[in-house]
């Protein structure tokens, strides 16, 4: 009260809001926490040479498959496991192509709201197989580690989603390049035969 011009740092306020949104506990598995951690890393990184190991999600090929409800995403061409649904970082939907009208506006872009899916890509946290592609560069292509087909792209500066939202940093995998593999629930009375 003696210094009315003093205010709480906006970055600290953002951290407090994040902490409250996570239920007043630090949940490193939370999508909110993962997005915050990547945003902070992208602000510090001018040329990513040494990225912290905890930034990368575990490669799904290195852990044994367990019966769970997580969706596994595989390369559509060679079927190599790429990432799990827990690595997908959701974002709020943008206002569509008009959000970036200063870049390009076409008649087809104006008509994109005709019942089609707005987000045509998955924005994910970096996965261990991406590490060689990410080191030393700010943006580039994401290729399948097995068959080298193009899956998407990445940019530490951010990229535009088809829904019109700007996502920073962006590790974008096109939905048309991957297949979703869901685990079927097994009842207790059934046993797996080998």
Secondary structure as GFF3:
##gff-version 3
##sequence-region A 1 194
A	DSSP	alpha_helix	10	21	.	.	.	ID=ss1
A	DSSP	alpha_helix	31	44	.	.	.	ID=ss2
A	DSSP	three_ten_helix	53	55	.	.	.	ID=ss3
A	DSSP	beta_strand	72	75	.	.	.	ID=ss4
A	DSSP	beta_strand	81	84	.	.	.	ID=ss5
A	DSSP	three_ten_helix	85	87	.	.	.	ID=ss6
A	DSSP	three_ten_helix	97	100	.	.	.	ID=ss7
A	DSSP	alpha_helix	107	110	.	.	.	ID=ss8
A	DSSP	beta_strand	121	123	.	.	.	ID=ss9
A	DSSP	three_ten_helix	128	130	.	.	.	ID=ss10
A	DSSP	alpha_helix	131	134	.	.	.	ID=ss11
A	DSSP	beta_strand	139	143	.	.	.	ID=ss12
A	DSSP	beta_strand	150	155	.	.	.	ID=ss13
A	DSSP	beta_strand	159	160	.	.	.	ID=ss14
A	DSSP	beta_strand	166	167	.	.	.	ID=ss15
A	DSSP	beta_strand	170	174	.	.	.	ID=ss16
A	DSSP	three_ten_helix	175	177	.	.	.	ID=ss17
A	DSSP	beta_strand	178	181	.	.	.	ID=ss18
###
